Amino acid sequence: MSSTETSSLAPKEMTFAEKQAERLKRLRSLHTARNEARSHNHQEVVAEEARNKLPPNHEAKRRQAEWLLEDQQKREEAAKQGKNYDRVKLLNISAAEAERLERKKKKKNPDQGFSTYEQATVRQYNRLVKNMPGVDMEQYQRQKDKYGDAFYGGPNVIIHGMHEDRKEAVDKMVDDLEGQIAKRAKYSRRRIHNDDADIDYINERNAKFNKKLERFYGEHTAEIKQNLERGTAI
């Protein structure tokens, strides 16, 4: 092989301009990758901040909404096919689950036990609203026409003296409040004190709270409590 052929097969050395262009190309590539990473990180921070601002039960409500939409779609499909959706749905669940759903359907506003104060407040609200009379739309429209813009109130609207409560509405509110007071008094009666019981409270309110915890979580913490008592005895 001649020297001319050998020189043609050897790798050609890059010139200074070509090396400079290659470095600039790599620099632009790194700069683009850095901007993409910065943009991605910013999007993740914004998404995390949005998730932190959501209520604690957002995921549960989202799953419930998705289930309701899916259930409604299946119900519409069954109606188009001339089928009874409730009977079709019962074919895909166990007998125990069907019995539980039937009991839940019969019992309005069931007590599922204490979970959160929000759920307890919602249950109480539903219980109180259930006894309210239906809305009188004619009376609603008459009041709306009478008061005009003041009907909805606002920061610069003085509504004192403009509205007069109806006697039957006042009597209904009084009866409802008296019923709540009577029911609350029935559940707040003083229990008989047991001198032999363990003292695990600092006052009466704390004792009631401990009893509530024991009722809902006692079976799950019994072993821990026994271990603590044995350690204290030793």
C-alpha positions as CSV (number, residue, x, y, z in Angstrom):
1,M,0.0,0.0,0.0
2,S,1.5,3.3,-1.0
3,S,1.9,6.3,1.2
4,T,-0.8,8.2,-0.7
5,E,-3.4,5.5,0.0
6,T,-2.4,5.4,3.7
7,S,-2.8,9.1,4.1
8,S,-6.3,9.0,2.5
9,L,-7.5,6.4,5.0
10,A,-6.2,8.2,8.1
11,P,-8.9,10.3,9.9
12,K,-8.8,13.9,8.8
13,E,-7.9,16.3,11.5
14,M,-10.5,19.0,12.2
15,T,-9.7,22.6,11.7
16,F,-10.0,25.2,14.4
17,A,-13.2,26.5,12.8
18,E,-14.8,23.1,12.7
19,K,-13.8,22.4,16.4
20,Q,-15.3,25.7,17.4
21,A,-18.6,24.9,15.5
22,E,-18.8,21.5,17.2
23,R,-18.3,23.1,20.6
24,L,-21.0,25.7,19.9
25,K,-23.4,22.9,18.8
26,R,-22.8,20.9,22.0
27,L,-23.2,24.1,24.0
28,R,-26.6,24.9,22.4
29,S,-27.7,21.3,23.0
30,L,-26.9,21.6,26.7
31,H,-28.5,25.0,26.9
32,T,-31.7,23.6,25.3
33,A,-31.7,20.6,27.7
34,R,-31.3,22.9,30.7
35,N,-34.2,25.1,29.6
36,E,-36.4,22.0,29.1
37,A,-35.5,20.7,32.6
38,R,-36.2,24.1,34.2
39,S,-39.6,24.3,32.4
40,H,-40.4,20.8,33.6
41,N,-39.5,21.5,37.2
42,H,-41.5,24.7,37.1
43,Q,-44.6,22.8,35.9
44,E,-44.1,20.2,38.6
45,V,-43.9,22.9,41.3
46,V,-47.0,24.6,40.1
47,A,-48.9,21.3,39.9
48,E,-47.8,20.3,43.5
49,E,-48.8,23.7,44.8
50,A,-52.2,23.3,43.1
51,R,-52.6,19.8,44.7
52,N,-51.7,21.2,48.2
53,K,-54.5,23.8,47.9
54,L,-57.1,21.1,47.2
55,P,-59.4,20.0,50.1
56,P,-58.4,16.8,51.9
57,N,-61.3,14.8,50.5
58,H,-60.7,15.9,46.9
59,E,-59.6,12.4,45.7
60,A,-62.6,10.8,47.3
61,K,-65.0,13.2,45.7
62,R,-63.2,12.8,42.3
63,R,-63.5,9.0,42.5
64,Q,-67.2,9.4,43.5
65,A,-67.9,11.7,40.6
66,E,-66.2,9.3,38.1
67,W,-68.2,6.4,39.5
68,L,-71.4,8.4,39.1
69,L,-70.6,9.3,35.5
70,E,-69.8,5.7,34.7
71,D,-72.9,4.4,36.4
72,Q,-75.1,6.9,34.5
73,Q,-73.5,5.8,31.2
74,K,-74.2,2.2,32.0
75,R,-77.8,3.0,33.0
76,E,-78.4,4.9,29.7
77,E,-76.9,2.0,27.7
78,A,-79.2,-0.5,29.5
79,A,-82.2,1.7,28.9
80,K,-81.4,1.8,25.1
81,Q,-81.3,-2.0,25.1
82,G,-84.6,-2.2,27.0
83,K,-83.0,-3.8,30.1
84,N,-83.5,-3.1,33.8
85,Y,-80.2,-1.7,34.9
86,D,-80.7,-2.4,38.6
87,R,-81.3,-6.1,37.9
88,V,-78.4,-6.2,35.5
89,K,-76.1,-4.7,38.1
90,L,-77.2,-7.1,40.8
91,L,-76.0,-10.0,38.6
92,N,-72.4,-8.8,38.9
93,I,-72.2,-8.4,42.7
94,S,-72.3,-10.9,45.6
95,A,-75.4,-11.6,47.7
96,A,-73.8,-10.1,50.8
97,E,-73.0,-6.8,48.9
98,A,-76.5,-6.7,47.5
99,E,-78.0,-7.1,51.0
100,R,-75.7,-4.3,52.3
101,L,-76.8,-2.0,49.5
102,E,-80.4,-2.7,50.1
103,R,-80.1,-2.0,53.9
104,K,-78.3,1.3,53.0
105,K,-81.0,2.3,50.6
106,K,-83.7,1.7,53.2
107,K,-82.0,3.6,55.9
108,K,-81.8,7.3,55.1
109,N,-78.8,9.3,56.3
110,P,-77.1,6.2,58.0
111,D,-74.5,6.7,60.7
112,Q,-71.2,5.4,59.3
113,G,-69.3,6.2,62.5
114,F,-67.0,9.1,63.2
115,S,-64.5,9.8,60.4
116,T,-64.0,13.6,60.2
117,Y,-65.7,16.6,61.7
118,E,-66.6,17.7,58.1
119,Q,-68.5,14.5,57.5
120,A,-70.3,14.8,60.9
121,T,-71.3,18.3,60.1
122,V,-72.6,17.3,56.7
123,R,-74.7,14.5,58.3
124,Q,-76.2,16.9,60.8
125,Y,-77.0,19.4,58.0
126,N,-78.8,16.7,56.0
127,R,-80.7,15.6,59.0
128,L,-81.9,19.2,59.7
129,V,-82.7,20.1,56.1
130,K,-84.8,16.9,55.7
131,N,-87.4,18.3,58.1
132,M,-87.6,21.7,56.3
133,P,-90.7,22.4,54.2
134,G,-90.5,22.8,50.4
135,V,-89.6,26.1,48.8
136,D,-92.6,28.3,48.0
137,M,-91.5,29.7,44.6
138,E,-94.4,32.1,44.4
139,Q,-93.5,33.7,47.7
140,Y,-89.8,33.7,46.6
141,Q,-90.7,35.6,43.4
142,R,-93.0,38.1,45.2
143,Q,-90.1,38.9,47.6
144,K,-87.7,39.2,44.7
145,D,-89.9,41.6,42.9
146,K,-90.6,43.6,46.1
147,Y,-87.0,44.2,47.2
148,G,-85.3,44.4,43.8
149,D,-81.5,44.6,44.0
150,A,-81.7,44.5,47.8
151,F,-83.1,41.0,47.6
152,Y,-79.6,39.5,47.4
153,G,-78.0,41.9,49.8
154,G,-74.4,43.2,49.4
155,P,-71.8,45.4,51.1
156,N,-73.7,48.6,50.5
157,V,-77.3,47.4,51.0
158,I,-79.2,48.1,54.2
159,I,-81.9,45.4,54.6
160,H,-82.6,46.0,58.3
161,G,-86.3,46.8,58.7
162,M,-87.2,45.9,55.1
163,H,-88.1,42.2,55.8
164,E,-90.7,41.0,58.2
165,D,-90.6,37.4,59.3
166,R,-93.8,35.4,59.0
167,K,-95.3,34.1,62.2
168,E,-95.5,30.5,60.9
169,A,-91.8,30.6,59.9
170,V,-90.9,31.9,63.4
171,D,-93.0,29.1,65.0
172,K,-91.3,26.5,62.8
173,M,-87.9,27.7,63.8
174,V,-88.8,27.7,67.5
175,D,-90.2,24.2,67.3
176,D,-87.1,23.0,65.5
177,L,-84.7,24.6,68.1
178,E,-86.7,23.2,71.0
179,G,-86.5,19.7,69.4
180,Q,-82.7,20.0,69.0
181,I,-82.4,21.1,72.6
182,A,-84.5,18.2,73.9
183,K,-82.5,15.7,71.8
184,R,-79.2,17.2,73.0
185,A,-80.3,17.1,76.6
186,K,-81.2,13.4,76.2
187,Y,-77.6,12.5,75.1
188,S,-75.9,14.8,77.6
189,R,-77.2,13.3,80.7
190,R,-74.7,12.5,83.4
191,R,-73.6,8.8,83.6
192,I,-73.1,6.9,86.8
193,H,-69.5,7.1,87.9
194,N,-67.6,3.8,88.3
195,D,-65.1,4.0,91.1
196,D,-63.3,0.8,90.0
197,A,-62.7,2.0,86.4
198,D,-59.2,3.1,85.3
199,I,-58.6,6.8,85.5
200,D,-57.3,7.7,82.0
201,Y,-58.8,11.2,81.7
202,I,-58.2,14.7,83.2
203,N,-61.8,16.0,83.1
204,E,-65.3,14.9,82.1
205,R,-64.9,16.2,78.5
206,N,-61.7,14.3,78.1
207,A,-63.4,11.1,79.5
208,K,-66.2,11.4,76.9
209,F,-63.6,11.8,74.2
210,N,-61.6,8.8,75.4
211,K,-64.8,6.7,75.4
212,K,-65.5,7.7,71.8
213,L,-61.9,6.7,70.8
214,E,-62.3,3.4,72.6
215,R,-65.6,2.7,70.8
216,F,-64.2,3.2,67.3
217,Y,-60.5,2.2,67.7
218,G,-60.4,0.1,70.8
219,E,-60.2,-3.2,69.0
220,H,-57.3,-2.0,66.9
221,T,-55.2,-0.7,69.8
222,A,-56.0,-3.3,72.5
223,E,-52.6,-5.1,72.1
224,I,-50.7,-1.8,72.3
225,K,-52.5,-0.8,75.4
226,Q,-51.8,-4.2,77.0
227,N,-48.1,-3.9,76.2
228,L,-47.9,-0.5,77.7
229,E,-49.7,-1.7,80.9
230,R,-47.3,-4.7,81.3
231,G,-44.3,-2.3,80.8
232,T,-45.7,0.0,83.5
233,A,-46.3,-2.9,85.9
234,I,-42.7,-4.1,85.4
